[in-house]
Amino acid sequence: MSTSADIELLTGGELTDPELDALHAAAFGHQATETPWRQRLADHSLTWVTARLDDRLVGFVNVISDGGVHAIPLDTCVAPDLHGRGVGRALVRAAADEARRSGCHWLHADYEPHLVDFYEGACGLKHSEAGLLRLV
């Protein structure tokens, strides 16, 4: 399904810490925190993409890079009431396009098994094996 014509995607779009906190909490099923999102984005991001429906933040993806040819989408999230409308797919495509424009050759994504259909089916990522070590 394609993204609603009313949803606007913006690379490096404006957002506030509280609105991204609320979206992240709703999308990932946790309590809202007081995360300093704007500072994190300024310090560590290649770019980010926002999705808005009217004035409401309904989607977000952060893109980090190694400063070379690799980019990674992080915190991809869509408001639960808009799942299945193509917002997440559009966010990941916009993130990939922006990473490509920045000179990256590879987009890596870590995702849980229940997201395979989204990342590999809807977004076109190829399956790869990766390792993960919990540090805390």
Secondary structure, DSSP 8 states (H G I E B T S, - for coil): ----TTEEEEET----HHHHHHHHHHHHTS------HHHHHHHH-SEEEEEEETTEEEEEEEEEE-SSSEEEEEEEEE-GGGTTSSHHHHHHHHHHHHHHHTT--EE-----GGGHIIIIIIS-------------
